[in-house]
């Protein structure tokens, strides 16, 4: 795989200490957290089939095209 997920880091960060007096702030973590989780899983799945070889081949093709 070209990309490995680092388990101790999140792809999308959510403000850790939102303002509890703010309507958005006090609800944002519970609202956007599940959305970000779905997005992260989709990205992991998409990138899970990409290899370093795929990336290198793509780069070489682009260079070949650009050097014509």
C-alpha positions as CSV (number, residue, x, y, z in Angstrom):
1,X,0.0,0.0,0.0
2,X,1.1,3.5,-0.8
3,X,-0.7,4.9,2.2
4,X,-1.0,3.6,5.7
5,X,-3.3,5.1,8.2
6,X,-1.6,6.4,11.4
7,X,-3.8,5.2,14.1
8,X,-2.9,7.9,16.7
9,X,-3.8,10.7,14.3
10,X,-7.2,11.7,12.9
11,X,-7.5,12.7,9.3
12,X,-10.0,15.4,10.2
13,X,-9.6,17.4,13.3
14,X,-12.5,18.7,15.4
15,X,-12.1,21.6,17.8
16,X,-11.4,20.0,21.2
17,X,-12.8,22.7,23.3
18,X,-15.7,24.4,21.5
19,X,-17.6,27.2,23.2
20,X,-20.4,25.5,25.2
21,X,-22.4,28.8,25.0
22,X,-22.4,28.5,21.2
23,X,-25.2,26.5,19.6
24,X,-22.8,25.2,16.9
25,X,-19.9,24.8,19.4
26,X,-21.8,22.6,21.8
27,X,-23.1,20.3,19.1
28,X,-20.4,20.2,16.5
29,X,-18.4,17.2,17.8
30,X,-21.5,14.9,18.0
31,X,-22.8,16.1,14.7
32,X,-19.7,16.1,12.5
33,X,-17.8,13.3,14.1
34,X,-19.8,10.5,12.5
35,X,-19.7,12.3,9.1
36,X,-15.9,12.5,9.4
37,X,-15.7,8.8,10.4
38,X,-17.6,7.8,7.2
39,X,-15.3,10.0,5.1
40,X,-12.2,8.6,6.7
41,X,-13.3,5.0,6.0
42,X,-14.1,5.8,2.4
43,X,-10.7,7.4,1.9
44,X,-8.9,4.5,3.5
45,X,-10.8,2.1,1.3
46,X,-9.9,4.1,-1.9
47,X,-6.3,4.4,-0.9
48,X,-6.1,0.8,0.3
49,X,-5.8,-0.4,-3.3
50,X,-3.1,2.0,-4.4
51,X,0.5,0.7,-4.3
52,X,3.8,2.5,-4.5
53,X,4.2,0.8,-7.9
54,X,1.0,2.5,-9.0
55,X,2.3,5.9,-7.9
56,X,5.7,5.4,-9.6
57,X,4.1,4.3,-12.8
58,X,1.8,7.3,-12.9
59,X,4.7,9.6,-12.2
60,X,6.8,8.1,-15.0
61,X,3.9,8.3,-17.4
62,X,3.4,12.0,-16.6
63,X,7.1,12.6,-17.1
64,X,7.2,10.8,-20.4
65,X,4.2,12.9,-21.6
66,X,5.8,16.1,-20.3
67,X,9.1,15.5,-22.0
68,X,7.7,15.0,-25.5
